């Protein structure tokens, strides 16, 4: 049972990561790649359904999906926006967790920074 839960957790983390990559970099994909990823993430279609929807074979859809994922990972590897966002969220959480012991001047400046559009769900 534990193996199943671990595998499910891995699949869900992978899907969320793929969605985050797509949200960040979809404009850097081809139109066909964007359409396929949008259908997959938005409607949760199977590979066969994706192929049918886009007028290609199941294998064609599979290959296009593979190339799309690889391209998104390449872009993230080069630009690192998701990694930077993760580091930023960790920093905000650290500030929030330590707010009671941080100097008041620091916290007032941090509040100004956060209020300028930085979303902190911490």
BALOKOL-697769 format. One record per atom (N, C-alpha, C, CB): residue number from 0; residue in three letters; z, y, x. Coordinates in Angstrom, 2 decimals, padded with zeros to 5 digits. Glycine has a CB too. Example, Ala and Ser with C-alpha at 12.3 -4.5 7.8 and 13.67 -1.06 7.14 Angstrom:
     i    aa        up     north      east
     0   ALA    007.80   -005.69    013.19
     0   ALA    007.80   -004.50    012.30
     0   ALA    007.80   -003.30    013.20
     0   ALA    009.05   -004.47    011.31
     1   SER    007.08   -002.25    012.85
     1   SER    007.14   -001.06    013.67
     1   SER    007.87    000.03    012.90
     1   SER    005.72   -000.60    014.08
***
This chain:
     i    aa        up     north      east
     0   UNK    000.00   -001.20    000.82
     0   UNK    000.00    000.00    000.00
     0   UNK    000.00    001.26    000.87
     0   UNK    001.21    000.00   -000.94
     1   UNK    000.73    001.20    001.97
     1   UNK    000.81    002.35    002.87
     1   UNK   -000.56    002.68    003.46
     1   UNK    001.82    002.07    003.99
     2   UNK   -001.33    001.66    003.82
     2   UNK   -002.66    001.89    004.38
     2   UNK   -003.55    002.62    003.38
     2   UNK   -003.30    000.57    004.79
     3   UNK   -003.45    002.26    002.12
     3   UNK   -004.25    002.90    001.07
     3   UNK   -003.87    004.37    000.95
     3   UNK   -004.07    002.18   -000.28
     4   UNK   -002.58    004.66    000.95
     4   UNK   -002.11    006.04    000.85
     4   UNK   -002.56    006.86    002.05
     4   UNK   -000.58    006.08    000.72
     5   UNK   -002.49    006.26    003.23
     5   UNK   -002.93    006.96    004.44
     5   UNK   -004.43    007.25    004.39
     5   UNK   -002.60    006.12    005.68
     6   UNK   -005.19    006.27    003.94
     6   UNK   -006.64    006.43    003.84
     6   UNK   -006.99    007.51    002.81
     6   UNK   -007.30    005.10    003.47
     7   UNK   -006.31    007.50    001.67
     7   UNK   -006.54    008.50    000.64
     7   UNK   -006.21    009.89    001.16
     7   UNK   -005.72    008.19   -000.61
     8   UNK   -005.11    010.01    001.87
     8   UNK   -004.71    011.28    002.45
     8   UNK   -005.77    011.78    003.43
     8   UNK   -003.36    011.15    003.16
     9   UNK   -006.30    010.89    004.24
     9   UNK   -007.34    011.24    005.21
     9   UNK   -008.60    011.72    004.49
     9   UNK   -007.67    010.04    006.12
    10   UNK   -009.00    011.03    003.44
    10   UNK   -010.20    011.40    002.68
    10   UNK   -010.01    012.77    002.03
    10   UNK   -010.51    010.33    001.60
    11   UNK   -008.84    013.01    001.47
    11   UNK   -008.58    014.30    000.82
    11   UNK   -008.55    015.44    001.84
    11   UNK   -007.26    014.24    000.06
    12   UNK   -007.91    015.20    002.99
    12   UNK   -007.90    016.23    004.04
    12   UNK   -009.31    016.54    004.53
    12   UNK   -007.01    015.79    005.22
    13   UNK   -010.13    015.49    004.65
    13   UNK   -011.51    015.65    005.09
    13   UNK   -012.30    016.47    004.06
    13   UNK   -012.18    014.28    005.31
    14   UNK   -012.10    016.19    002.78
    14   UNK   -012.82    016.92    001.73
    14   UNK   -012.41    018.39    001.72
    14   UNK   -012.55    016.28    000.35
    15   UNK   -011.12    018.65    001.87
    15   UNK   -010.65    020.04    001.90
    15   UNK   -011.21    020.76    003.13
    15   UNK   -009.09    020.09    001.91
    16   UNK   -011.21    020.09    004.27
    16   UNK   -011.76    020.67    005.50
    16   UNK   -013.25    020.99    005.32
    16   UNK   -011.56    019.72    006.70
    17   UNK   -013.99    020.06    004.73
    17   UNK   -015.41    020.27    004.48
    17   UNK   -015.60    021.47    003.55
    17   UNK   -016.06    019.00    003.87
    18   UNK   -014.79    021.57    002.51
    18   UNK   -014.87    022.71    001.60
    18   UNK   -014.56    024.02    002.30
    18   UNK   -013.92    022.52    000.43
    19   UNK   -013.56    024.01    003.17
    19   UNK   -013.22    025.22    003.94
    19   UNK   -014.37    025.63    004.86
    19   UNK   -011.94    024.99    004.76
    20   UNK   -014.97    024.64    005.52
    20   UNK   -016.12    024.92    006.37
    20   UNK   -017.26    025.52    005.56
    20   UNK   -016.60    023.64    007.08
    21   UNK   -017.53    024.92    004.41
    21   UNK   -018.61    025.41    003.56
    21   UNK   -018.32    026.83    003.08
    21   UNK   -018.80    024.47    002.35
    22   UNK   -017.08    027.10    002.67
    22   UNK   -016.72    028.45    002.23
    22   UNK   -016.93    029.48    003.34
    22   UNK   -015.27    028.49    001.75
    23   UNK   -016.58    029.10    004.55
    23   UNK   -016.66    030.03    005.67
    23   UNK   -018.09    030.23    006.18
    23   UNK   -015.79    029.56    006.80
    24   UNK   -018.89    029.17    006.18
    24   UNK   -020.16    029.22    006.90
    24   UNK   -021.39    028.85    006.07
    24   UNK   -020.09    028.32    008.06
    25   UNK   -021.28    028.77    004.77
    25   UNK   -022.41    028.30    003.96
    25   UNK   -023.67    029.15    004.15
    25   UNK   -022.03    028.31    002.48
    26   UNK   -023.50    030.42    004.43
    26   UNK   -024.67    031.28    004.61
    26   UNK   -025.47    030.93    005.85
    26   UNK   -024.23    032.74    004.68
    27   UNK   -024.90    030.11    006.72
    27   UNK   -025.60    029.73    007.95
    27   UNK   -026.34    028.40    007.80
    27   UNK   -024.61    029.64    009.09
    28   UNK   -026.30    027.83    006.61
    28   UNK   -027.04    026.60    006.33
    28   UNK   -028.38    026.95    005.71
    28   UNK   -026.23    025.67    005.39
    29   UNK   -029.29    025.98    005.72
    29   UNK   -030.56    026.19    005.03
    29   UNK   -030.29    026.18    003.52
    29   UNK   -031.61    025.09    005.42
    30   UNK   -031.26    026.65    002.77
    30   UNK   -031.11    026.68    001.32
    30   UNK   -030.86    025.28    000.74
    30   UNK   -032.35    027.30    000.68
    31   UNK   -031.60    024.31    001.26
    31   UNK   -031.45    022.93    000.77
    31   UNK   -030.08    022.36    001.14
    31   UNK   -032.58    022.04    001.34
    32   UNK   -029.62    022.64    002.36
    32   UNK   -028.29    022.19    002.77
    32   UNK   -027.21    022.82    001.90
    32   UNK   -028.05    022.53    004.24
    33   UNK   -027.36    024.13    001.62
    33   UNK   -026.39    024.82    000.76
    33   UNK   -026.37    024.21   -000.63
    33   UNK   -026.72    026.31    000.68
    34   UNK   -027.55    023.94   -001.18
    34   UNK   -027.63    023.37   -002.53
    34   UNK   -026.94    022.01   -002.58
    34   UNK   -029.10    023.24   -002.97
    35   UNK   -027.21    021.18   -001.58
    35   UNK   -026.61    019.85   -001.55
    35   UNK   -025.09    019.94   -001.44
    35   UNK   -027.17    019.04   -000.38
    36   UNK   -024.60    020.74   -000.52
    36   UNK   -023.15    020.87   -000.33
    36   UNK   -022.49    021.47   -001.56
    36   UNK   -022.85    021.72    000.90
    37   UNK   -023.15    022.43   -002.17
    37   UNK   -022.61    023.05   -003.37
    37   UNK   -022.48    022.03   -004.50
    37   UNK   -023.50    024.22   -003.81
    38   UNK   -023.49    021.19   -004.67
    38   UNK   -023.43    020.15   -005.70
    38   UNK   -022.36    019.13   -005.38
    38   UNK   -024.79    019.46   -005.83
    39   UNK   -022.25    018.76   -004.13
    39   UNK   -021.25    017.76   -003.74
    39   UNK   -019.84    018.30   -003.96
    39   UNK   -021.44    017.36   -002.27
    40   UNK   -019.58    019.50   -003.49
    40   UNK   -018.24    020.05   -003.58
    40   UNK   -017.91    020.56   -004.98
    40   UNK   -018.09    021.17   -002.59
    41   UNK   -018.89    021.10   -005.66
    41   UNK   -018.65    021.67   -006.98
    41   UNK   -018.62    020.65   -008.10
    41   UNK   -019.68    022.68   -007.28
    42   UNK   -019.51    019.68   -008.03
    42   UNK   -019.63    018.71   -009.12
    42   UNK   -019.20    017.31   -008.72
    42   UNK   -021.05    018.67   -009.61
    43   UNK   -018.88    017.13   -007.44
    43   UNK   -018.45    015.83   -006.92
    43   UNK   -019.45    014.72   -007.24
    43   UNK   -017.09    015.47   -007.50
    44   UNK   -020.74    015.03   -007.01
    44   UNK   -021.78    014.04   -007.27
    44   UNK   -021.82    012.99   -006.17
    44   UNK   -023.15    014.73   -007.40
    45   UNK   -022.27    011.81   -006.52
    45   UNK   -022.47    010.76   -005.52
    45   UNK   -023.71    011.09   -004.69
    45   UNK   -022.60    009.37   -006.20
    46   UNK   -023.89    010.36   -003.60
    46   UNK   -025.07    010.56   -002.75
    46   UNK   -026.34    010.30   -003.57
    46   UNK   -025.02    009.63   -001.51
    47   UNK   -026.35    009.24   -004.36
    47   UNK   -027.51    008.92   -005.19
    47   UNK   -027.80    010.04   -006.19
    47   UNK   -027.30    007.59   -005.93
    48   UNK   -026.73    010.57   -006.80
    48   UNK   -026.91    011.67   -007.76
    48   UNK   -027.40    012.93   -007.07
    48   UNK   -025.59    011.96   -008.50
    49   UNK   -026.92    013.19   -005.87
    49   UNK   -027.39    014.34   -005.11
    49   UNK   -028.88    014.22   -004.84
    49   UNK   -026.61    014.48   -003.77
    50   UNK   -029.30    013.03   -004.39
    50   UNK   -030.72    012.81   -004.14
    50   UNK   -031.55    013.03   -005.38
    50   UNK   -030.94    011.41   -003.61
    51   UNK   -031.11    012.48   -006.50
    51   UNK   -031.84    012.64   -007.75
    51   UNK   -031.93    014.10   -008.16
    51   UNK   -031.18    011.82   -008.86
    52   UNK   -030.81    014.81   -008.04
    52   UNK   -030.75    016.22   -008.42
    52   UNK   -031.67    017.09   -007.55
    52   UNK   -029.31    016.73   -008.32
    53   UNK   -031.80    016.72   -006.28
    53   UNK   -032.60    017.52   -005.35
    53   UNK   -034.00    016.96   -005.12
    53   UNK   -031.90    017.62   -004.03
    54   UNK   -034.35    015.90   -005.85
    54   UNK   -035.68    015.33   -005.74
    54   UNK   -035.95    014.64   -004.41
    54   UNK   -036.70    016.39   -005.95
    55   UNK   -034.96    013.90   -003.93
    55   UNK   -035.13    013.17   -002.68
    55   UNK   -034.47    011.80   -002.84
    55   UNK   -034.52    013.96   -001.48
    56   UNK   -034.71    010.96   -001.86
    56   UNK   -034.12    009.63   -001.91
    56   UNK   -032.63    009.72   -001.59
    56   UNK   -034.83    008.69   -000.92
    57   UNK   -031.94    008.63   -001.88
    57   UNK   -030.52    008.54   -001.53
    57   UNK   -030.36    008.69   -000.03
    57   UNK   -029.92    007.20   -002.02
    58   UNK   -031.23    008.04    000.74
    58   UNK   -031.15    008.13    002.20
    58   UNK   -031.42    009.56    002.67
    58   UNK   -032.15    007.16    002.85
    59   UNK   -032.37    010.22    002.02
    59   UNK   -032.66    011.61    002.37
    59   UNK   -031.45    012.51    002.11
    59   UNK   -033.87    012.12    001.58
    60   UNK   -030.79    012.28    000.98
    60   UNK   -029.60    013.07    000.66
    60   UNK   -028.48    012.77    001.65
    60   UNK   -029.13    012.77   -000.78
    61   UNK   -028.31    011.51    002.00
    61   UNK   -027.29    011.11    002.98
    61   UNK   -027.55    011.80    004.32
    61   UNK   -027.27    009.57    003.15
    62   UNK   -028.79    011.76    004.79
    62   UNK   -029.15    012.37    006.07
    62   UNK   -028.94    013.88    006.04
    62   UNK   -030.61    012.05    006.42
    63   UNK   -029.33    014.51    004.93
    63   UNK   -029.17    015.96    004.81
    63   UNK   -027.69    016.32    004.79
    63   UNK   -029.86    016.48    003.53
    64   UNK   -026.88    015.53    004.11
    64   UNK   -025.44    015.77    004.08
    64   UNK   -024.85    015.63    005.48
    64   UNK   -024.74    014.81    003.11
    65   UNK   -025.26    014.60    006.18
    65   UNK   -024.76    014.37    007.55
    65   UNK   -025.13    015.55    008.45
    65   UNK   -025.34    013.05    008.13
    66   UNK   -026.39    015.99    008.38
    66   UNK   -026.82    017.13    009.20
    66   UNK   -026.06    018.41    008.81
    66   UNK   -028.35    017.36    009.06
    67   UNK   -025.82    018.58    007.51
    67   UNK   -025.10    019.76    007.03
    67   UNK   -023.68    019.79    007.57
    67   UNK   -025.09    019.80    005.50
    68   UNK   -022.99    018.65    007.48
    68   UNK   -021.62    018.57    007.99
    68   UNK   -021.59    018.82    009.50
    68   UNK   -021.00    017.18    007.66
    69   UNK   -022.53    018.21    010.21
    69   UNK   -022.60    018.41    011.66
    69   UNK   -022.83    019.88    012.00
    69   UNK   -023.71    017.55    012.27
    70   UNK   -023.70    020.52    011.25
    70   UNK   -024.00    021.94    011.49
    70   UNK   -022.77    022.80    011.24
    70   UNK   -025.17    022.40    010.60
    71   UNK   -022.06    022.53    010.15
    71   UNK   -020.85    023.30    009.85
    71   UNK   -019.80    023.11    010.95
    71   UNK   -020.27    022.88    008.49
    72   UNK   -019.66    021.88    011.43
    72   UNK   -018.70    021.61    012.52
    72   UNK   -019.13    022.31    013.81
    72   UNK   -018.57    020.09    012.76
    73   UNK   -020.44    022.34    014.09
    73   UNK   -020.94    023.05    015.28
    73   UNK   -020.62    024.53    015.20
    73   UNK   -022.46    022.85    015.43
    74   UNK   -020.84    025.11    014.02
    74   UNK   -020.57    026.54    013.85
    74   UNK   -019.09    026.83    014.03
    74   UNK   -021.04    027.02    012.45
    75   UNK   -018.24    025.98    013.43
    75   UNK   -016.79    026.17    013.60
    75   UNK   -016.38    026.01    015.05
    75   UNK   -016.02    025.16    012.73
    76   UNK   -017.00    025.08    015.74
    76   UNK   -016.70    024.88    017.15
    76   UNK   -017.05    026.13    017.96
    76   UNK   -017.46    023.66    017.68
    77   UNK   -018.13    026.79    017.58
    77   UNK   -018.55    028.00    018.29
    77   UNK   -017.74    029.23    017.90
    77   UNK   -020.01    028.27    018.03
    78   UNK   -017.51    029.41    016.60
    78   UNK   -016.86    030.63    016.13
    78   UNK   -015.35    030.49    015.94
    78   UNK   -017.48    031.06    014.85
    79   UNK   -014.90    029.34    015.49
    79   UNK   -013.48    029.08    015.35
    79   UNK   -012.75    029.87    014.29
    79   UNK   -012.82    029.31    016.62
    80   UNK   -013.43    030.27    013.22
    80   UNK   -012.78    031.08    012.19
    80   UNK   -011.68    030.32    011.46
    80   UNK   -013.80    031.56    011.19
    81   UNK   -011.91    029.04    011.18
    81   UNK   -010.88    028.25    010.49
    81   UNK   -009.67    028.04    011.39
    81   UNK   -011.44    026.90    010.04
    82   UNK   -009.92    027.80    012.66
    82   UNK   -008.82    027.63    013.61
    82   UNK   -008.02    028.93    013.71
    82   UNK   -009.36    027.22    015.00
    83   UNK   -008.72    030.05    013.75
    83   UNK   -008.07    031.35    013.81
    83   UNK   -007.26    031.61    012.54
    83   UNK   -009.10    032.46    014.03
    84   UNK   -007.82    031.26    011.40
    84   UNK   -007.11    031.44    010.14
    84   UNK   -005.84    030.59    010.12
    84   UNK   -008.01    031.07    008.94
    85   UNK   -005.92    029.36    010.63
    85   UNK   -004.74    028.50    010.70
    85   UNK   -003.66    029.10    011.57
    85   UNK   -005.11    027.14    011.21
    86   UNK   -004.06    029.64    012.71
    86   UNK   -003.10    030.27    013.62
    86   UNK   -002.49    031.50    012.96
    86   UNK   -003.78    030.65    014.94
    87   UNK   -003.30    032.24    012.25
    87   UNK   -002.83    033.44    011.55
    87   UNK   -001.81    033.07    010.48
    87   UNK   -004.01    034.20    010.94
    88   UNK   -002.11    032.03    009.71
    88   UNK   -001.18    031.59    008.67
    88   UNK    000.13    031.09    009.27
    88   UNK   -001.82    030.48    007.81
    89   UNK    000.04    030.40    010.40
    89   UNK    001.25    029.93    011.08
    89   UNK    002.10    031.10    011.55
    89   UNK    000.89    029.02    012.27
    90   UNK    001.45    032.13    012.05
    90   UNK    002.17    033.32    012.51
    90   UNK    002.87    034.02    011.34
    90   UNK    001.21    034.29    013.22
    91   UNK    002.16    034.15    010.22
    91   UNK    002.77    034.77    009.05
    91   UNK    003.97    033.97    008.55
    91   UNK    001.75    034.93    007.93
    92   UNK    003.84    032.65    008.59
    92   UNK    004.96    031.79    008.16
    92   UNK    006.15    031.95    009.10
    92   UNK    004.51    030.31    008.11
    93   UNK    005.87    032.04    010.38
    93   UNK    006.92    032.24    011.38
    93   UNK    007.65    033.57    011.16
    93   UNK    006.34    032.17    012.80
    94   UNK    006.88    034.61    010.89
    94   UNK    007.48    035.92    010.61
    94   UNK    008.34    035.85    009.36
    94   UNK    006.37    037.01    010.45
    95   UNK    007.80    035.24    008.31
    95   UNK    008.53    035.13    007.06
    95   UNK    009.84    034.35    007.26
    95   UNK    007.66    034.44    005.98
    96   UNK    009.76    033.22    007.95
    96   UNK    010.93    032.38    008.16
    96   UNK    012.01    033.06    009.00
    96   UNK    010.52    031.09    008.83
    97   UNK    011.59    033.97    009.87
    97   UNK    012.54    034.63    010.77
    97   UNK    012.83    036.07    010.39
    97   UNK    012.03    034.58    012.17
    98   UNK    012.39    036.50    009.22
    98   UNK    012.56    037.88    008.79
    98   UNK    014.00    038.38    008.88
    98   UNK    012.08    038.02    007.37
    99   UNK    014.99    037.57    008.51
    99   UNK    016.37    038.08    008.56
    99   UNK    016.85    038.46    009.97
    99   UNK    017.29    037.06    008.00
   100   UNK    016.29    037.87    011.00
   100   UNK    016.77    038.16    012.35
   100   UNK    015.81    039.05    013.16
   100   UNK    017.00    036.87    013.10
   101   UNK    014.69    039.41    012.56
   101   UNK    013.73    040.26    013.27
   101   UNK    014.13    041.72    013.09
   101   UNK    012.29    040.02    012.75
   102   UNK    013.82    042.54    014.10
   102   UNK    014.17    043.96    014.00
   102   UNK    013.51    044.62    012.79
   102   UNK    013.75    044.70    015.28
   103   UNK    014.21    045.54    012.19
   103   UNK    013.72    046.22    010.98
   103   UNK    012.41    046.95    011.25
   103   UNK    014.78    047.22    010.47
   104   UNK    012.28    047.57    012.43
   104   UNK    011.05    048.28    012.78
   104   UNK    009.85    047.32    012.80
   104   UNK    011.21    048.98    014.15
   105   UNK    010.07    046.14    013.38
   105   UNK    009.01    045.13    013.42
   105   UNK    008.61    044.72    012.01
   105   UNK    009.46    043.91    014.23
   106   UNK    009.60    044.45    011.17
   106   UNK    009.32    043.99    009.81
   106   UNK    008.60    045.06    009.00
   106   UNK    010.62    043.58    009.11
   107   UNK    008.96    046.33    009.18
   107   UNK    008.28    047.38    008.42
   107   UNK    006.82    047.50    008.84
   107   UNK    009.00    048.74    008.60
   108   UNK    006.55    047.33    010.14
   108   UNK    005.17    047.35    010.61
   108   UNK    004.42    046.10    010.13
   108   UNK    005.12    047.44    012.15
   109   UNK    005.10    044.97    010.13
   109   UNK    004.48    043.73    009.65
   109   UNK    004.13    043.85    008.18
   109   UNK    005.41    042.53    009.89
   110   UNK    005.02    044.44    007.39
   110   UNK    004.77    044.61    005.95
   110   UNK    003.53    045.49    005.71
   110   UNK    006.00    045.24    005.26
   111   UNK    003.37    046.54    006.51
   111   UNK    002.19    047.40    006.40
   111   UNK    000.93    046.59    006.69
   111   UNK    002.29    048.62    007.37
   112   UNK    000.97    045.80    007.74
   112   UNK   -000.17    044.96    008.12
   112   UNK   -000.50    043.96    007.01
   112   UNK    000.13    044.21    009.43
   113   UNK    000.52    043.29    006.51
   113   UNK    000.32    042.28    005.48
   113   UNK   -000.22    042.92    004.20
   113   UNK    001.63    041.53    005.19
   114   UNK    000.26    044.10    003.86
   114   UNK   -000.16    044.76    002.62
   114   UNK   -001.61    045.27    002.67
   114   UNK    000.76    045.91    002.32
   115   UNK   -002.23    045.28    003.85
   115   UNK   -003.60    045.76    003.98
   115   UNK   -004.63    044.69    003.68
   115   UNK   -003.83    046.29    005.37
   116   UNK   -004.22    043.67    002.95
   116   UNK   -005.19    042.68    002.53
   116   UNK   -005.00    041.30    003.13
   116   UNK   -006.53    043.14    002.87
   117   UNK   -004.03    041.16    003.98
   117   UNK   -003.75    039.85    004.53
   117   UNK   -002.98    039.08    003.47
   117   UNK   -002.95    039.93    005.87
   118   UNK   -003.51    037.95    003.08
   118   UNK   -002.83    037.16    002.07
   118   UNK   -001.85    036.22    002.74
   118   UNK   -003.84    036.39    001.21
   119   UNK   -000.64    036.33    002.35
   119   UNK    000.40    035.45    002.89
   119   UNK    001.07    034.74    001.73
   119   UNK    001.44    036.24    003.74
   120   UNK    000.84    033.48    001.61
   120   UNK    001.46    032.69    000.56
   120   UNK    002.75    032.09    001.04
   120   UNK    000.52    031.60    000.06
   121   UNK    003.30    032.62    002.08
   121   UNK    004.51    032.05    002.66
   121   UNK    005.74    032.68    002.06
   121   UNK    004.53    032.22    004.17
***
